[in-house]
């Protein structure tokens, strides 16, 4: 282990252990590096012995593992092959108006337009950031949430930028509890390095061109699932105002029988004279004359939140603003410390995996009427009655039993079996992972459900 650590340190792959408050109030770094108790919640920095309840000096109760990114970027350019790949987007990319790479997106071109000195150097790095909670012990019953934060380099060609060897683990936030909205506290060392890479840059040697240059980097966006999206942007993604883009104009209602919020009003995004706007029976029973809300820009969000003081930490019992308890913004994102962040059009993205998997599984589960997977149940039918729409789908009762009538999308047994066999015969397209087959192969689950109906 000692020899391995010496090798990693010599290669510029060292890491830093930063002590953290167990309640996620602060990191013990910079001015707080030498104190023993949290200045906000007054909890001890050190771990407590289980037997005597005494503090074990020098053993932190919680730590953050930070892997500095600057030295790793410099090391990539010291390898001629890597340095050449990092300029692929400028030298070898096909430009024909087709979206094949992040370099073809308006977000990439926006950075080149607003900061031409940055865009004029093709070796400057464009980064993406992803994070999510994982269970490192592989036991789903273990309540432990560890959060890795991974950086992606988009300068690389598309067949390389998502390979494991090019995905950089920048920090590891230990559990057992997830950081939630206090993830801003843990992002501080990463934000400092990103500010350095944007404002000043670092001197770097390019092994491919055999010259030195000033390397800079910009963070284009983050990619997460929806709960992590809310943590990073500081907005609540639950309740009546769960859309960070629409804000207060989010269209939502409460379903009394389903006991969940439904986000409707999608027809307002259609063209003004679209025929769907005039259809009442097929939707919510009303004409749609509304206009889509204007998306909240980064500058609008920042100007609204910059003067507010938000509490931090798991044990914060008092609110520093009177209206914060009713506000759907819970924090101001740490990324606003980057001067360019509020000017970006797209700051946070939703990952494709959760959207594809969840949408497909819910549609297939409803069409095939898979027990436990269908969204068309008694609660949904009662909510239709409550909303006074789709009277033909209202449940029927004979006094002893309640029946759910067939809908227009209800399939016969033969049609269900045919769909299952078709899905099971599909093969993963070239370039897709083996998860494709597990995603579309539903014959075991569905056929077992059909047998239970028999």
GIMORA-V345274 format. One record per helix or strand of 3 or more residues. SS is the DSSP state (a for helix, b for strand). FROM is the first residue (numbers start at 1). TO is the last residue. Records with the same first field share a line. If there is no record, write none. Layout:
SS: FROM-TO ; FROM-TO
This chain:
a: 2-10 ; 30-32 ; 70-77 ; 80-85 ; 88-91 ; 102-104 ; 106-114 ; 116-119 ; 164-166 ; 180-186 ; 188-199 ; 226-233 ; 247-249 ; 266-269 ; 275-278 ; 298-305 ; 324-326 ; 334-337 ; 341-343 ; 352-367 ; 378-387 ; 391-393 ; 413-425 ; 435-440 ; 443-453
b: 16-20 ; 46-48 ; 55-60 ; 63-66 ; 125-134 ; 146-153 ; 168-173 ; 202-206 ; 211-215 ; 217-224 ; 253-255 ; 260-262 ; 348-350
